[in-house]
Amino acid sequence: MINRRTFLLAAGAAGALPVLPEIARADTWPSRPVKVIVPYPPGGSTDITARLVMEKVAPLIGQPVVIDNRAGAGGNLGMDAAARSAPDGYTFAVATTAHAINMTLFTNLTYHILDNFTPVALLTENPLMLVVPTSSPFKTVKDLIAAAKAEPGKINFATSGVGQSTHLAAELFATMAGIKMTHVPYKGSAPAIADVIAGHVQLIFDTTQSALPYVKEGRLRALGVTSTERIPLAPDVPTIAEAGLPGYEATAWNGLVAPKGTPAEIVTRMNAEVEKVLALPEVKTRFADLGAVCPPSTPESFRAYVAAQITKWGAVVKASGAKVD
């Protein structure tokens, strides 16, 4: 039987122990479902990418991976929620080109894509395609540049919204070509590309996933792709760099990030499992069918990649004068 003095000593010792928060450990992680926040609506390219990868990551980590779509504010709503999440390895998010752009475009962001997150892995890169209506007089990139130089500001370009990759790809093109074009923003890719097909707007830089079907149907003409190499889905379409604007490159990308402070062991483990999935032939084929590639990455190389993207697009945003409060 424990006497009163022994009990009080034991209780005092227990009371002296610090109350420590539960810390996720790599050797026990994950012990419950993992959530991945996608800051865009279901059905878009980022959502498709996240679901395709994570459905195959789940069996590798032995727990379900739940996709949580939180759209709004140019992708900032979901990233703000992810930045505020506990860094315990049970919440991740998918960042995109837009989030690198947003670092300069938005004046009152509640997060920073590098300061508040730990990069985990680059998922996909997807080139854009410069397309015009089939009735357009522009047959080549050089035709377009010459016309824009002859009549500054007369040529209009559609985008899926201010600050999106479709917008900044066009602004980068204009800056490098030394031309002026007029921006016509839409609420999404679908209405923008519809007006280009109808001839109401003269061109658009859109994802290959969105634009290529219309090119194949003969409703749009492709002048070039924004990648550094031609894409297998459209081998006859030149890169914009080879078609008349040397050095031009603009890529839409998706990457996995974790809240800052997530244990390094968990970040390393998730990167390893994601890389296994991205190396699967069926996954590579599926993304290739969507016009995307899956470059290998480490957390360190992906951090450097994002930093370079912030610098690159920051310069384009400043040159364009775009700003969102």
C-alpha positions as CSV (number, residue, x, y, z in Angstrom):
1,M,0.0,0.0,0.0
2,I,1.4,3.5,-0.9
3,N,1.6,5.8,2.1
4,R,0.7,9.4,2.0
5,R,4.3,10.7,1.9
6,T,5.2,8.4,-1.0
7,F,2.1,9.5,-2.9
8,L,2.8,13.2,-2.5
9,L,6.4,12.7,-3.6
10,A,5.3,10.8,-6.7
11,A,2.6,13.4,-7.5
12,G,5.1,16.2,-7.0
13,A,7.6,14.6,-9.4
14,A,4.9,14.0,-12.0
15,G,3.8,17.6,-11.6
16,A,7.3,18.8,-12.3
17,L,7.4,17.1,-15.7
18,P,6.9,19.5,-18.6
19,V,3.7,19.0,-20.6
20,L,5.0,18.3,-24.1
21,P,2.9,18.6,-27.3
22,E,2.5,15.5,-29.3
23,I,5.3,15.5,-32.0
24,A,5.0,13.5,-35.2
25,R,7.8,11.0,-35.6
26,A,8.9,9.6,-38.9
27,D,9.0,6.1,-37.5
28,T,5.3,6.2,-36.4
29,W,4.0,8.5,-39.2
30,P,1.4,8.4,-40.4
31,S,-1.0,6.9,-37.9
32,R,-4.1,8.5,-39.3
33,P,-5.3,9.9,-42.7
34,V,-3.2,12.7,-44.3
35,K,-4.9,15.8,-45.8
36,V,-3.7,17.6,-49.0
37,I,-5.2,21.0,-49.5
38,V,-5.8,21.9,-53.1
39,P,-6.4,25.7,-53.4
40,Y,-8.5,25.4,-56.5
41,P,-11.9,23.8,-57.4
42,P,-12.3,20.1,-58.2
43,G,-11.7,19.1,-61.8
44,G,-9.0,21.6,-62.6
45,S,-5.5,20.6,-63.7
46,T,-4.1,21.1,-60.1
47,D,-6.9,19.0,-58.6
48,I,-6.4,16.3,-61.2
49,T,-2.6,16.3,-60.5
50,A,-3.1,16.0,-56.8
51,R,-5.6,13.2,-57.0
52,L,-3.6,11.2,-59.6
53,V,-0.5,11.3,-57.4
54,M,-2.0,10.9,-54.0
55,E,-4.2,8.0,-54.8
56,K,-1.0,6.1,-55.4
57,V,0.9,7.6,-52.5
58,A,-1.8,6.4,-50.0
59,P,-0.9,2.7,-50.2
60,L,2.8,3.5,-49.9
61,I,2.3,5.3,-46.6
62,G,-0.4,3.0,-45.3
63,Q,-3.1,5.7,-44.7
64,P,-5.8,7.4,-46.8
65,V,-4.9,10.7,-48.4
66,V,-7.8,13.1,-48.4
67,I,-8.0,15.9,-51.0
68,D,-9.4,19.1,-49.5
69,N,-10.4,21.6,-52.2
70,R,-10.4,25.2,-50.8
71,A,-10.7,27.6,-53.7
72,G,-10.7,31.3,-53.7
73,A,-8.7,34.5,-53.8
74,G,-6.4,33.4,-56.6
75,G,-5.4,30.3,-54.8
76,N,-4.6,32.2,-51.6
77,L,-7.5,31.0,-49.5
78,G,-6.3,27.4,-49.4
79,M,-2.7,28.3,-48.9
80,D,-3.5,30.5,-46.0
81,A,-5.4,27.6,-44.4
82,A,-2.4,25.3,-45.0
83,A,0.0,27.8,-43.6
84,R,-2.0,27.9,-40.4
85,S,-2.2,24.1,-40.1
86,A,-0.2,22.2,-37.5
87,P,3.2,21.2,-38.8
88,D,2.7,17.6,-37.8
89,G,2.9,15.8,-41.1
90,Y,-0.9,15.4,-41.5
91,T,-1.5,18.5,-43.7
92,F,0.2,19.3,-47.0
93,A,-0.8,21.6,-49.9
94,V,-0.3,21.9,-53.6
95,A,1.4,25.1,-54.7
96,T,1.4,26.3,-58.3
97,T,3.0,28.9,-60.5
98,A,0.3,31.3,-59.3
99,H,1.7,31.2,-55.8
100,A,5.1,32.3,-57.0
101,I,3.5,35.1,-58.9
102,N,1.3,36.1,-56.0
103,M,4.4,36.9,-53.9
104,T,4.7,40.1,-56.0
105,L,1.2,40.5,-57.4
106,F,-0.7,40.7,-54.1
107,T,0.1,43.5,-51.6
108,N,-1.6,42.0,-48.5
109,L,-0.8,38.3,-48.5
110,T,-1.1,36.4,-45.2
111,Y,1.6,33.9,-46.0
112,H,4.8,33.5,-48.0
113,I,5.3,30.4,-50.1
114,L,8.9,29.9,-48.8
115,D,8.8,31.5,-45.3
116,N,5.7,29.7,-44.2
117,F,6.1,26.4,-46.0
118,T,8.6,23.6,-46.5
119,P,8.9,22.5,-50.2
120,V,8.5,18.8,-50.5
121,A,8.4,17.8,-54.2
122,L,7.9,19.2,-57.7
123,L,4.9,17.3,-59.1
124,T,4.4,18.4,-62.7
125,E,5.5,21.0,-65.3
126,N,3.0,21.9,-68.0
127,P,3.9,24.2,-70.9
128,L,1.4,26.7,-72.2
129,M,0.4,27.0,-75.9
130,L,0.1,30.3,-77.8
131,V,-3.0,29.9,-79.9
132,V,-5.0,32.2,-82.3
133,P,-8.3,31.6,-84.2
134,T,-8.0,29.7,-87.4
135,S,-9.2,32.9,-89.1
136,S,-6.3,34.9,-87.7
137,P,-3.8,36.5,-90.2
138,F,-1.0,35.4,-87.8
139,K,0.6,32.2,-89.1
140,T,3.8,32.4,-87.0
141,V,5.2,34.0,-83.9
142,K,7.1,36.4,-86.1
143,D,3.9,37.5,-87.8
144,L,2.4,38.3,-84.4
145,I,5.4,40.3,-83.2
146,A,5.6,42.3,-86.4
147,A,1.9,43.2,-86.2
148,A,2.2,44.2,-82.6
149,K,5.2,46.4,-83.3
150,A,3.4,48.1,-86.2
151,E,0.3,48.9,-84.0
152,P,1.2,49.0,-80.3
153,G,-1.7,48.0,-78.0
154,K,-4.1,47.0,-80.8
155,I,-3.7,43.3,-80.4
156,N,-5.7,41.8,-77.5
157,F,-4.9,38.7,-75.5
158,A,-7.3,36.8,-73.3
159,T,-6.4,35.2,-70.0
160,S,-8.0,33.1,-67.3
161,G,-7.6,35.9,-64.8
162,V,-5.2,38.6,-63.6
163,G,-2.0,37.2,-62.3
164,Q,-2.5,33.7,-63.6
165,S,0.2,31.9,-65.6
166,T,-1.9,32.6,-68.7
167,H,-1.6,36.3,-68.0
168,L,2.1,36.5,-67.0
169,A,3.2,34.2,-69.9
170,A,1.8,36.8,-72.3
171,E,3.3,39.7,-70.3
172,L,6.7,37.9,-70.4
173,F,6.3,37.4,-74.2
174,A,5.4,41.1,-74.7
175,T,8.4,42.3,-72.5
176,M,10.9,40.1,-74.3
177,A,9.5,40.9,-77.8
178,G,9.4,44.7,-77.0
179,I,5.7,45.0,-77.9
180,K,2.5,46.2,-76.2
181,M,-0.7,44.1,-76.2
182,T,-4.0,44.7,-74.4
183,H,-5.0,42.4,-71.6
184,V,-8.6,41.0,-71.5
185,P,-9.1,39.0,-68.3
186,Y,-11.8,36.4,-67.9
187,K,-13.1,34.4,-65.0
188,G,-11.6,31.1,-66.0
189,S,-10.0,29.5,-69.0
190,A,-13.3,28.2,-70.6
191,P,-14.9,31.6,-71.4
192,A,-11.5,33.0,-72.4
193,I,-10.7,30.4,-75.0
194,A,-14.3,30.4,-76.2
195,D,-14.0,34.1,-77.1
196,V,-10.6,33.4,-78.9
197,I,-12.3,30.7,-80.9
198,A,-15.0,33.1,-81.8
199,G,-12.5,35.8,-82.9
200,H,-13.5,38.3,-80.2
201,V,-10.0,38.3,-78.8
202,Q,-7.0,37.7,-80.9
203,L,-4.9,35.2,-78.9
204,I,-4.4,33.4,-75.6
205,F,-1.6,31.6,-73.8
206,D,-3.4,28.6,-72.3
207,T,-2.4,25.2,-71.0
208,T,-1.9,22.5,-73.5
209,Q,-4.6,20.5,-71.7
210,S,-7.1,23.2,-72.5
211,A,-5.9,24.4,-75.9
212,L,-4.7,21.3,-77.8
213,P,-8.1,19.7,-78.3
214,Y,-9.3,22.8,-80.1
215,V,-6.1,22.8,-82.2
216,K,-6.7,19.2,-83.2
217,E,-10.3,20.0,-84.1
218,G,-9.1,22.8,-86.3
219,R,-10.8,25.6,-84.3
220,L,-7.6,27.1,-83.1
221,R,-4.1,27.5,-84.7
222,A,-1.1,26.9,-82.5
223,L,1.8,29.3,-83.0
224,G,4.1,27.9,-80.4
225,V,4.6,26.2,-77.0
226,T,6.2,27.9,-74.1
227,S,8.5,25.0,-73.1
228,T,12.2,24.8,-74.0
229,E,11.5,21.7,-76.1
230,R,8.6,20.6,-78.4
231,I,6.0,18.5,-76.8
232,P,5.3,14.9,-77.9
233,L,1.5,15.7,-78.1
234,A,2.2,18.3,-80.8
235,P,5.6,17.6,-82.3
236,D,4.8,19.9,-85.3
237,V,4.3,23.0,-83.1
238,P,7.6,24.8,-82.5
239,T,8.7,26.3,-79.3
240,I,8.2,30.0,-79.1
241,A,12.0,30.4,-78.6
242,E,12.7,28.7,-81.9
243,A,9.8,30.3,-83.7
244,G,11.0,33.9,-83.2
245,L,11.7,34.8,-79.6
246,P,15.0,33.2,-78.4
247,G,15.3,32.5,-74.7
248,Y,11.5,32.6,-74.0
249,E,10.2,30.0,-71.6
250,A,7.2,29.9,-69.3
251,T,5.9,26.8,-67.5
252,A,2.9,26.1,-65.3
253,W,3.9,23.8,-62.4
254,N,2.4,22.0,-59.4
255,G,4.3,21.1,-56.3
256,L,3.7,19.6,-52.9
257,V,4.5,21.7,-49.8
258,A,4.1,21.3,-46.0
259,P,3.6,23.9,-43.3
260,K,6.9,25.2,-42.0
261,G,8.2,23.2,-39.1
262,T,7.0,19.9,-40.4
263,P,9.7,17.3,-39.2
264,A,12.4,16.9,-41.8
265,E,12.1,13.1,-41.6
266,I,8.5,13.3,-42.7
267,V,9.3,15.7,-45.5
268,T,12.0,13.4,-46.7
269,R,9.7,10.3,-46.5
270,M,6.9,12.0,-48.4
271,N,9.3,13.2,-51.1
272,A,10.6,9.6,-51.5
273,E,7.1,8.2,-51.8
274,V,6.0,10.9,-54.3
275,E,9.1,10.3,-56.4
276,K,8.3,6.6,-56.5
277,V,4.8,7.4,-57.8
278,L,6.0,9.9,-60.4
279,A,8.5,7.4,-61.8
280,L,5.7,4.8,-62.5
281,P,5.3,4.3,-66.2
282,E,1.5,4.5,-66.0
283,V,1.7,7.8,-64.1
284,K,4.2,9.3,-66.6
285,T,2.0,8.2,-69.5
286,R,-1.1,9.7,-67.9
287,F,0.6,13.0,-67.4
288,A,2.1,12.9,-70.8
289,D,-1.4,12.6,-72.2
290,L,-2.2,15.8,-70.4
291,G,0.9,17.5,-71.8
292,A,2.8,17.5,-68.5
293,V,6.2,16.1,-67.4
294,C,7.3,14.9,-64.0
295,P,10.9,16.1,-63.3
296,P,12.6,14.4,-60.3
297,S,13.2,16.6,-57.3
298,T,14.4,16.7,-53.7
299,P,13.0,19.1,-51.1
300,E,16.2,21.2,-51.5
301,S,16.0,21.3,-55.3
302,F,12.3,22.2,-55.2
303,R,13.0,25.0,-52.8
304,A,15.6,26.5,-55.2
305,Y,13.1,26.0,-58.0
306,V,10.4,28.0,-56.2
307,A,12.8,30.7,-55.2
308,A,13.9,31.1,-58.9
309,Q,10.2,31.2,-60.0
310,I,9.5,34.0,-57.5
311,T,12.3,36.1,-58.9
312,K,11.4,35.4,-62.5
313,W,7.7,36.1,-62.2
314,G,8.3,39.0,-59.8
315,A,10.2,40.8,-62.5
316,V,7.4,40.2,-65.0
317,V,4.7,41.4,-62.6
318,K,6.6,44.6,-62.0
319,A,7.1,45.2,-65.7
320,S,3.4,44.6,-66.4
321,G,2.3,47.0,-63.6
322,A,-0.3,44.4,-62.4
323,K,-1.2,44.6,-58.7
324,V,-4.0,43.2,-56.5
325,D,-4.8,44.6,-53.1
